[in-house]
Amino acid sequence: MLEPTPSTGPLSAEAHLVISQAVPEDGAALLSLQHRLDRQSSFMLLEPGERPSSVEEIRGRLAAQSSAGSFDLIASLPRQHVGPVGWVSVEVAPYRRAAHVGHLVLGVDAACTGQGVGRRLLKAALDECRRRRLRRVELTVMVDNLRAVQLYLQCGFVVEGLRRTSLIRDGGSVDEYAMAQLVLSSGSESAVVDK
């Protein structure tokens, strides 16, 4: 089980970032953050109003997460009493042939971008993936989301392909990069070193 980890760094001195595994009791705050992210950023998959709004549904999903498969982490600033400011989800398929792969989604509140929250969430998620013995973490990112692409590259992800016209945003086609990182060595592969 992931223990809450206080972090220091680019955030202001009074800000004390804590990253922890989301539990059912976090459901309402997490859903509120997800809705806020959908409104703030055109880089999220879901547009405002498309995300389900059932707190019970998200609590049920969090309760069903085990110590070996999918998980959600939240980043909070408890001293500022603002609720979660970032979130990362790693979904693992329940099938034996794919149970070693996690699909990652990351979002950070616009008020906290550029302050290290996304990097710390991503590092915590990759550490948790290793602890859970996942071998591969993959994601998709819109090619014009330059800040996210740069973060993923700096943290050891590689571009494996281009998904042309994979999304429609504001009436226009958007390409996505398919990116991945091998996080746990298997046979002749080597584990990625944190950067």
GUDO-809773 format. One line per field, with one value per atom (N, C-alpha, C): residue number from 0; atom name; x, y, z. Coordinates in Angstrom, 3 decimals. Layout:
N
n c(NUM ...) .
atom c(CA ...) .
u c(X ...) .
v c(Y ...) .
w c(Z ...) .
END
This chain:
195
n c(0 0 0 1 1 1 2 2 2 3 3 3 4 4 4 5 5 5 6 6 6 7 7 7 8 8 8 9 9 9 10 10 10 11 11 11 12 12 12 13 13 13 14 14 14 15 15 15 16 16 16 17 17 17 18 18 18 19 19 19 20 20 20 21 21 21 22 22 22 23 23 23 24 24 24 25 25 25 26 26 26 27 27 27 28 28 28 29 29 29 30 30 30 31 31 31 32 32 32 33 33 33 34 34 34 35 35 35 36 36 36 37 37 37 38 38 38 39 39 39 40 40 40 41 41 41 42 42 42 43 43 43 44 44 44 45 45 45 46 46 46 47 47 47 48 48 48 49 49 49 50 50 50 51 51 51 52 52 52 53 53 53 54 54 54 55 55 55 56 56 56 57 57 57 58 58 58 59 59 59 60 60 60 61 61 61 62 62 62 63 63 63 64 64 64 65 65 65 66 66 66 67 67 67 68 68 68 69 69 69 70 70 70 71 71 71 72 72 72 73 73 73 74 74 74 75 75 75 76 76 76 77 77 77 78 78 78 79 79 79 80 80 80 81 81 81 82 82 82 83 83 83 84 84 84 85 85 85 86 86 86 87 87 87 88 88 88 89 89 89 90 90 90 91 91 91 92 92 92 93 93 93 94 94 94 95 95 95 96 96 96 97 97 97 98 98 98 99 99 99 100 100 100 101 101 101 102 102 102 103 103 103 104 104 104 105 105 105 106 106 106 107 107 107 108 108 108 109 109 109 110 110 110 111 111 111 112 112 112 113 113 113 114 114 114 115 115 115 116 116 116 117 117 117 118 118 118 119 119 119 120 120 120 121 121 121 122 122 122 123 123 123 124 124 124 125 125 125 126 126 126 127 127 127 128 128 128 129 129 129 130 130 130 131 131 131 132 132 132 133 133 133 134 134 134 135 135 135 136 136 136 137 137 137 138 138 138 139 139 139 140 140 140 141 141 141 142 142 142 143 143 143 144 144 144 145 145 145 146 146 146 147 147 147 148 148 148 149 149 149 150 150 150 151 151 151 152 152 152 153 153 153 154 154 154 155 155 155 156 156 156 157 157 157 158 158 158 159 159 159 160 160 160 161 161 161 162 162 162 163 163 163 164 164 164 165 165 165 166 166 166 167 167 167 168 168 168 169 169 169 170 170 170 171 171 171 172 172 172 173 173 173 174 174 174 175 175 175 176 176 176 177 177 177 178 178 178 179 179 179 180 180 180 181 181 181 182 182 182 183 183 183 184 184 184 185 185 185 186 186 186 187 187 187 188 188 188 189 189 189 190 190 190 191 191 191 192 192 192 193 193 193 194 194 194) .
atom c(N CA C N CA C N CA C N CA C N CA C N CA C N CA C N CA C N CA C N CA C N CA C N CA C N CA C N CA C N CA C N CA C N CA C N CA C N CA C N CA C N CA C N CA C N CA C N CA C N CA C N CA C N CA C N CA C N CA C N CA C N CA C N CA C N CA C N CA C N CA C N CA C N CA C N CA C N CA C N CA C N CA C N CA C N CA C N CA C N CA C N CA C N CA C N CA C N CA C N CA C N CA C N CA C N CA C N CA C N CA C N CA C N CA C N CA C N CA C N CA C N CA C N CA C N CA C N CA C N CA C N CA C N CA C N CA C N CA C N CA C N CA C N CA C N CA C N CA C N CA C N CA C N CA C N CA C N CA C N CA C N CA C N CA C N CA C N CA C N CA C N CA C N CA C N CA C N CA C N CA C N CA C N CA C N CA C N CA C N CA C N CA C N CA C N CA C N CA C N CA C N CA C N CA C N CA C N CA C N CA C N CA C N CA C N CA C N CA C N CA C N CA C N CA C N CA C N CA C N CA C N CA C N CA C N CA C N CA C N CA C N CA C N CA C N CA C N CA C N CA C N CA C N CA C N CA C N CA C N CA C N CA C N CA C N CA C N CA C N CA C N CA C N CA C N CA C N CA C N CA C N CA C N CA C N CA C N CA C N CA C N CA C N CA C N CA C N CA C N CA C N CA C N CA C N CA C N CA C N CA C N CA C N CA C N CA C N CA C N CA C N CA C N CA C N CA C N CA C N CA C N CA C N CA C N CA C N CA C N CA C N CA C N CA C N CA C N CA C N CA C N CA C N CA C N CA C N CA C N CA C N CA C N CA C N CA C N CA C N CA C N CA C N CA C N CA C N CA C N CA C N CA C N CA C N CA C N CA C N CA C) .
u c(0.843 0.000 0.880 0.543 1.296 1.025 2.089 1.951 1.968 1.215 1.260 2.694 3.144 4.507 4.514 4.991 5.117 6.253 6.123 7.132 7.506 8.730 9.156 9.679 9.816 10.318 9.769 9.449 9.061 7.839 6.954 5.786 6.246 5.470 5.835 6.049 6.805 7.189 5.987 4.905 3.741 2.951 3.209 2.521 3.273 2.555 3.139 2.390 2.938 2.264 2.311 1.157 1.055 0.424 1.090 0.576 0.170 -1.048 -1.548 -2.464 -2.657 -3.581 -5.006 -5.799 -7.192 -7.980 -8.812 -9.680 -11.125 -12.086 -13.483 -13.922 -13.382 -13.749 -13.305 -12.354 -11.890 -12.778 -13.788 -14.586 -15.155 -15.793 -16.422 -15.373 -14.264 -13.213 -12.526 -12.317 -11.690 -12.600 -13.869 -14.806 -14.876 -14.849 -14.849 -13.604 -12.440 -11.207 -11.312 -11.811 -11.932 -12.838 -13.940 -14.844 -14.148 -13.370 -12.624 -11.594 -10.887 -9.896 -10.563 -11.727 -12.451 -12.802 -13.138 -13.462 -12.213 -11.117 -9.913 -9.090 -9.096 -8.132 -8.794 -8.402 -8.864 -7.993 -7.023 -6.149 -6.690 -7.723 -8.335 -9.215 -9.379 -10.190 -11.657 -12.168 -13.584 -13.821 -14.878 -15.294 -16.196 -16.362 -17.270 -18.646 -19.177 -20.490 -20.484 -19.357 -19.310 -18.962 -18.274 -17.847 -19.042 -19.190 -20.275 -20.168 -21.282 -21.258 -21.691 -21.664 -22.068 -20.886 -20.975 -19.945 -19.902 -21.071 -21.113 -20.382 -20.490 -19.791 -18.282 -17.766 -16.319 -15.862 -16.680 -16.328 -16.275 -17.228 -17.223 -15.988 -15.598 -14.401 -13.160 -13.056 -11.903 -11.899 -13.066 -13.162 -12.772 -13.025 -12.730 -11.260 -10.485 -9.072 -8.344 -7.500 -6.768 -5.321 -4.533 -3.122 -2.275 -2.878 -2.098 -2.459 -3.626 -4.067 -4.135 -5.267 -5.470 -5.388 -4.995 -4.952 -5.059 -5.459 -5.519 -4.711 -3.944 -3.230 -3.739 -3.774 -4.150 -3.037 -2.882 -1.940 -2.765 -2.443 -3.202 -2.258 -2.801 -2.099 -2.871 -2.699 -3.551 -3.474 -2.335 -2.220 -3.063 -3.387 -4.187 -5.667 -6.020 -7.417 -8.173 -7.559 -8.202 -8.627 -8.416 -8.744 -7.659 -7.876 -6.840 -6.562 -5.277 -4.861 -4.300 -4.187 -3.700 -4.134 -4.130 -4.625 -3.935 -3.623 -3.125 -3.851 -4.246 -4.913 -4.101 -3.923 -3.299 -4.289 -4.801 -5.776 -5.057 -5.326 -4.726 -5.854 -5.744 -6.770 -6.771 -7.937 -8.017 -7.656 -7.011 -6.715 -5.253 -4.966 -3.599 -2.595 -2.969 -2.008 -1.688 -2.514 -2.282 -2.146 -2.107 -2.092 -0.774 0.201 1.491 1.581 0.493 0.489 -0.493 -0.031 -0.909 -1.093 -2.312 -2.587 -2.776 -1.948 -1.858 -2.609 -3.318 -3.973 -3.577 -3.196 -2.697 -3.359 -3.718 -4.272 -3.873 -3.552 -3.156 -3.984 -4.526 -5.296 -4.473 -5.117 -4.428 -3.686 -4.188 -3.535 -2.201 -1.943 -0.726 0.207 -0.112 0.760 2.095 3.139 4.475 5.130 4.565 5.099 5.603 5.688 6.228 5.191 3.927 2.887 2.787 2.717 2.614 3.812 5.012 6.239 6.220 5.809 5.777 4.700 3.553 2.507 2.983 3.620 4.100 5.151 6.094 7.120 6.487 5.535 4.855 4.106 3.463 2.736 3.691 4.814 5.791 6.376 6.643 7.120 6.084 4.817 3.744 3.599 3.773 3.734 4.824 6.020 7.116 6.774 6.236 5.871 4.838 3.937 2.891 3.364 4.627 5.267 4.724 4.231 3.858 5.152 5.130 6.319 6.285 5.093 4.947 3.852 4.120 3.122 3.000 1.760 1.546 0.520 0.541 -0.386 -0.526 -1.523 -1.641 -1.694 -1.150 -1.117 -1.262 -2.088 -2.265 -0.925 -0.597 0.728 0.976 -0.069 0.132 0.132 0.051 0.168 1.663 2.373 3.843 4.378 3.729 4.197 4.141 3.042 2.909 3.883 4.014 4.950 6.354 6.760 8.093 8.260 7.256 7.315 7.495 6.682 6.765 8.124 8.643 9.970 11.046 10.984 11.968 11.901 10.751 10.582 10.764 11.291 11.662 10.696 9.597 8.682 9.267 8.920 9.335 8.086 8.198 7.106 7.191 6.122 6.083 5.303 4.523 3.762 2.931 2.369 1.490 0.105 -0.875 -2.272 -2.891 -2.914 -3.390 -4.903 -5.343 -6.755 -7.497 -6.867 -7.472 -8.569 -8.562 -9.567 -10.079 -11.266 -11.817 -11.962 -11.327 -11.391 -11.754 -12.774 -13.229 -13.433 -13.936 -14.251 -13.087 -11.876 -10.712 -10.070 -9.370 -8.688 -7.446 -7.205 -6.031 -5.330 -4.016 -3.195 -2.757 -2.474 -1.943 -0.681 0.249 1.384 0.982 1.381 1.313 2.691 2.732 4.002 3.979 5.167 5.255 6.615 6.658 7.897 7.888 9.018 9.189 9.723 8.962 9.295 9.912 9.830 10.375 11.072 12.310 13.054 12.452 12.547 12.038 12.979 13.692 14.620 15.749 15.935 17.049 16.762 15.509 15.179 15.765 16.073 16.589 15.561 15.548 14.621 15.040 14.088 14.362 14.828 15.848 16.361 15.621 15.212 14.541 15.457 14.863 15.630 15.357) .
v c(-1.184 0.000 1.236 2.197 3.439 4.278 4.737 5.617 7.061 7.957 9.363 9.869 10.605 11.102 12.613 13.307 14.748 15.055 16.119 16.508 17.959 18.289 19.674 19.976 21.247 21.585 22.903 22.991 24.266 24.934 24.192 24.833 25.749 26.755 27.707 26.988 27.633 27.010 26.583 27.378 27.015 25.856 25.582 24.472 23.188 22.205 20.921 19.854 19.466 18.526 17.124 16.491 15.118 14.287 13.196 12.268 10.993 10.562 9.356 8.591 7.328 6.526 6.961 7.161 7.563 6.398 6.717 5.736 6.171 5.293 5.652 6.979 7.304 8.555 9.777 9.610 10.700 10.888 10.065 10.047 11.394 12.102 13.383 14.416 14.487 15.462 15.131 13.847 13.443 13.761 13.468 13.773 15.277 16.065 17.519 17.982 17.425 17.757 17.358 16.165 15.714 16.642 17.063 17.991 19.337 19.785 21.033 20.919 19.803 19.582 19.577 18.952 18.918 20.334 21.219 22.608 23.422 23.154 23.966 23.680 22.443 22.052 21.378 21.793 21.110 19.894 19.603 18.440 17.178 17.309 16.128 15.446 14.140 13.404 13.832 13.992 14.301 15.805 16.207 17.598 17.836 19.102 19.389 18.771 18.106 17.485 16.043 15.546 14.157 13.152 13.596 12.689 12.348 11.081 10.723 11.549 11.823 12.674 11.940 10.629 9.847 9.639 10.230 10.037 8.566 7.924 6.514 5.636 5.985 5.215 5.310 6.502 6.648 6.007 6.101 5.433 3.915 3.388 1.952 1.524 2.351 2.034 2.054 3.050 3.122 1.955 1.570 0.452 -0.867 -0.987 -2.242 -2.388 -1.324 -1.412 -2.280 -3.158 -4.070 -3.605 -4.353 -4.010 -4.450 -5.087 -5.589 -4.967 -4.378 -3.895 -2.393 -1.898 -0.471 0.328 1.601 2.486 3.936 4.782 6.224 6.862 7.895 8.691 10.118 10.794 12.198 12.998 14.233 15.173 16.244 16.487 17.455 18.425 19.572 20.586 20.773 19.861 19.888 21.185 21.859 23.121 24.226 24.076 25.096 24.723 23.512 23.068 23.293 22.908 23.118 21.809 20.689 19.408 19.008 17.951 17.489 18.510 18.663 19.573 18.815 17.491 16.669 15.235 14.499 13.122 12.328 11.103 10.174 8.848 8.270 6.970 6.006 4.809 3.737 2.584 2.322 1.245 0.009 -1.129 -2.400 -3.333 -3.881 -4.803 -6.083 -6.685 -7.870 -9.172 -9.086 -10.273 -10.663 -11.960 -12.429 -11.915 -11.893 -11.479 -9.986 -9.202 -7.759 -7.239 -8.130 -7.712 -7.074 -7.041 -6.421 -4.982 -4.482 -3.175 -2.250 -1.036 -0.013 1.106 1.626 2.777 3.988 5.011 6.148 7.364 8.045 9.327 10.262 11.495 12.457 13.807 14.473 15.821 16.641 17.924 18.837 20.110 20.589 21.819 22.950 23.775 24.863 25.796 25.960 26.840 26.280 24.999 24.360 23.879 24.166 23.715 24.455 23.760 24.340 24.414 23.737 23.780 22.423 21.441 20.141 19.120 19.487 18.554 17.366 17.629 16.549 15.620 16.178 15.359 14.460 15.015 14.219 13.134 13.481 12.467 11.354 11.735 10.746 9.844 10.420 9.610 8.651 9.137 8.276 7.150 7.459 6.423 5.378 5.807 4.841 3.981 4.580 3.801 2.764 3.164 2.235 1.134 1.479 0.454 -0.591 -0.130 -1.076 -1.949 -1.326 -2.092 -3.153 -2.835 -3.775 -4.738 -4.642 -5.553 -5.398 -4.220 -3.952 -3.823 -4.210 -4.126 -2.934 -2.473 -1.444 -0.461 0.823 1.859 2.611 2.809 3.487 4.595 5.511 6.635 7.186 8.014 8.802 10.258 11.126 12.548 13.312 14.355 15.162 15.796 15.766 16.223 17.694 18.506 19.923 20.218 19.199 19.357 19.289 20.328 20.319 20.164 20.786 20.669 19.204 18.508 17.109 16.221 16.442 15.639 15.773 17.006 17.236 16.517 16.599 15.915 14.413 13.816 12.366 11.960 12.715 12.402 12.524 13.570 13.768 12.673 12.065 11.008 9.608 9.503 8.199 7.559 8.213 7.664 7.893 7.021 7.174 7.187 7.895 7.910 6.617 5.845 4.585 4.714 5.767 5.922 7.179 7.459 8.604 8.093 8.501 8.143 9.319 9.237 10.345 10.499 11.734 12.086 11.227 11.019 10.139 10.827 12.149 12.887 14.064 14.529 15.758 16.737 17.896 18.924 20.241 20.874 22.157 22.068 20.940 20.759 20.364 20.310 19.952 18.660 18.004 16.746 17.008 16.102 16.185 14.836 14.875 13.669 13.457 12.205 11.861 11.037 11.232 10.327 9.159 7.956 6.790 6.691 6.777 6.759 5.623 5.137 4.062 4.083 3.407 3.206 1.780 1.098 -0.197 0.082 -0.299 0.092 -1.022 -2.243 -3.362 -4.280 -4.621 -5.444 -6.839 -7.366 -8.700 -9.327 -10.343 -10.985 -10.055 -9.796 -8.976 -7.478 -7.100 -5.684 -5.116 -3.849 -3.234 -2.258 -2.125 -1.201 0.225 1.107 2.507 3.149 3.939 4.667 5.987 6.366 7.661 8.778 9.752 10.903 12.101) .
w c(0.000 0.000 0.000 -0.799 -0.884 0.347 0.986 2.137 1.647 2.280 1.894 1.993 0.983 0.975 0.840 1.892 1.760 0.795 0.044 -0.919 -0.703 -1.073 -1.077 -2.455 -2.788 -4.110 -4.587 -5.883 -6.472 -5.864 -5.200 -4.588 -3.460 -3.156 -2.111 -0.782 0.081 1.347 2.175 2.151 2.953 2.353 1.090 0.429 0.742 1.152 1.529 0.738 -0.394 -1.286 -0.704 -0.627 -0.145 -1.255 -1.601 -2.612 -1.902 -2.138 -1.481 -2.420 -2.085 -2.865 -2.548 -3.600 -3.411 -2.809 -1.858 -1.198 -1.416 -1.163 -1.423 -0.792 0.367 1.032 0.226 -0.693 -1.555 -2.778 -2.934 -4.154 -4.551 -3.628 -3.966 -4.362 -3.618 -3.922 -5.244 -5.505 -6.762 -7.941 -7.807 -8.883 -9.140 -8.091 -8.229 -8.992 -8.651 -9.373 -10.842 -11.125 -12.512 -13.317 -12.737 -13.421 -13.660 -12.666 -12.807 -13.932 -13.993 -15.053 -16.428 -16.524 -17.798 -18.264 -17.320 -17.673 -17.998 -17.304 -17.431 -18.684 -19.136 -20.164 -21.352 -22.526 -23.739 -24.041 -23.182 -23.380 -22.702 -21.881 -21.265 -22.308 -22.214 -23.171 -23.106 -21.897 -21.736 -21.734 -22.389 -22.383 -21.172 -20.788 -19.671 -19.919 -18.902 -18.990 -19.457 -19.956 -20.433 -19.333 -18.316 -17.245 -16.368 -16.000 -15.079 -13.794 -13.173 -11.984 -10.718 -10.753 -9.593 -8.643 -7.469 -6.455 -6.048 -5.955 -5.562 -6.582 -7.860 -8.893 -8.720 -8.469 -8.301 -6.995 -5.948 -4.685 -4.881 -5.652 -5.933 -6.724 -7.710 -8.493 -7.606 -6.727 -5.824 -4.842 -4.346 -3.397 -4.048 -5.352 -6.057 -6.421 -6.280 -6.628 -5.615 -6.126 -5.246 -5.124 -4.389 -4.211 -5.398 -6.388 -7.515 -8.856 -8.976 -10.285 -10.382 -10.844 -11.080 -9.784 -9.932 -8.768 -9.207 -8.264 -8.450 -7.324 -7.659 -6.667 -6.761 -5.626 -5.607 -4.945 -5.403 -4.800 -4.104 -2.852 -2.058 -1.373 -1.019 -0.240 1.058 2.026 3.219 4.009 3.975 4.724 4.098 2.820 2.155 2.097 2.519 2.591 1.284 0.164 -1.133 -1.798 -1.146 -1.766 -2.750 -3.503 -4.425 -5.529 -5.859 -6.930 -8.126 -7.989 -9.085 -8.885 -9.980 -9.953 -11.054 -10.751 -11.762 -11.562 -12.676 -12.658 -13.506 -13.007 -13.781 -13.816 -15.014 -15.207 -15.752 -15.132 -15.542 -15.958 -17.163 -17.653 -16.804 -16.600 -15.749 -16.471 -17.607 -18.402 -18.253 -18.099 -17.837 -18.861 -20.133 -21.159 -21.099 -20.444 -20.382 -18.945 -17.968 -16.567 -16.131 -17.013 -16.703 -17.234 -17.837 -18.489 -17.789 -17.493 -16.943 -17.951 -18.051 -18.913 -18.011 -18.207 -17.305 -17.839 -16.924 -17.194 -16.065 -16.412 -15.428 -15.640 -14.567 -14.651 -13.442 -13.677 -12.606 -12.734 -11.625 -11.595 -12.215 -13.023 -13.727 -12.771 -11.555 -10.583 -10.098 -10.353 -9.855 -10.967 -12.214 -13.295 -13.232 -13.676 -13.682 -12.322 -11.331 -9.968 -9.484 -10.376 -10.002 -9.560 -9.532 -9.077 -10.031 -11.337 -12.312 -12.262 -12.159 -12.093 -10.857 -9.722 -8.487 -8.548 -9.124 -9.300 -10.231 -11.331 -12.293 -11.663 -10.923 -10.254 -9.250 -8.465 -7.484 -8.190 -9.313 -10.055 -10.615 -11.159 -11.696 -10.583 -9.426 -8.270 -7.856 -7.832 -7.461 -8.509 -9.775 -10.838 -10.621 -10.266 -9.989 -8.788 -7.744 -6.549 -6.878 -7.802 -8.207 -9.293 -9.630 -10.588 -12.011 -12.343 -13.736 -14.536 -15.778 -16.620 -17.565 -17.873 -18.900 -18.485 -18.709 -18.498 -19.816 -20.266 -21.536 -21.365 -22.318 -22.291 -23.700 -23.880 -25.100 -24.683 -25.539 -25.246 -26.558 -26.539 -27.742 -28.117 -29.399 -29.837 -29.524 -29.402 -29.100 -27.601 -26.768 -25.323 -24.979 -25.359 -25.300 -23.888 -22.914 -21.526 -21.067 -21.380 -20.978 -21.751 -23.058 -23.859 -23.286 -22.977 -22.412 -21.075 -20.215 -18.920 -19.109 -19.973 -20.175 -20.731 -21.678 -22.230 -21.148 -20.347 -19.278 -18.224 -18.075 -17.069 -17.642 -18.857 -19.390 -20.352 -20.679 -21.677 -23.068 -23.986 -25.376 -26.255 -27.374 -28.344 -29.144 -29.121 -29.865 -31.163 -31.281 -32.510 -32.508 -33.662 -33.853 -34.211 -33.457 -33.726 -34.464 -35.776 -36.604 -36.507 -36.389 -36.323 -35.298 -34.144 -33.138 -32.337 -32.311 -31.564 -32.397 -32.056 -32.623 -31.460 -31.588 -30.550 -31.211 -30.710 -31.270 -32.779 -33.255 -34.667 -35.551 -35.007 -35.811 -35.347 -36.256 -35.942 -35.092 -34.156 -33.289 -33.317 -33.505 -33.427 -31.983 -31.664 -30.341 -30.506 -29.571 -29.469 -28.587 -28.994 -28.122 -27.477 -26.160 -25.431 -24.419 -24.073 -23.081 -22.401 -21.287 -20.548 -19.999 -20.155 -19.514 -18.121 -17.109 -15.739 -14.909 -15.389 -14.630 -15.603 -15.298 -16.240 -16.348 -17.553 -17.852 -18.865 -18.464 -19.386 -19.750 -21.051 -21.507 -21.457 -21.142 -21.056 -19.771 -19.771 -18.547 -18.002 -16.702 -16.063 -16.358 -16.474 -16.720 -15.429 -15.521 -14.362 -14.274 -13.042 -12.861 -13.325 -13.989 -14.480 -13.622) .
END
